[in-house]
Amino acid sequence: MLEPSLPVLAATAAIAPLPLRRICSLAAPKTAGLNLPQPGRRAGRFIWNGPNSWLVLDEDATTLAARAGGVVTEQSDGLFLFAISGPAAREILKRLVPIDLRESSFPPEAAAITHASHIGVRIWREGDAFILACFRSFAPALHHALAEAGQAVTRG
């Protein structure tokens, strides 16, 4: 895994750039019993990432490859994560994301591949926070869009 320098992006009350985290992509696993989620879902560290593909959080690629088989690719240095939380989180995100994030439509085990302000993202929940993952090169642009949406929400 590379040790990239993280873009310096300011946190706000609702938007927090997250530190580098281990993320692997898993495709066509050969081992049953991994508890892989169905499309549009998350199960523990496994997040649906498209047909026959999952993101796996907080696991080393070599360990995952030995355990799951299939094609495993290290993604940690290629993705940037943002946590959007607090009472205004849904209001901020609804200005950028074209999917319904109400609790009834996007429960804690939901995951989606979509876009935020024309930037491709994966979105899931961890506790009360929505996590957005984008390619690292788009992180400053997504941060700017999130910050602007946050300011618009607080201005009313």
Summary of the structure (lengths in Angstrom):
residues: 156
radius of gyration: 15.6
end to end distance: 42.8
largest distance: 51.5
contacts: 437
relative contact order: 0.21
helix: 22%
strand: 33%
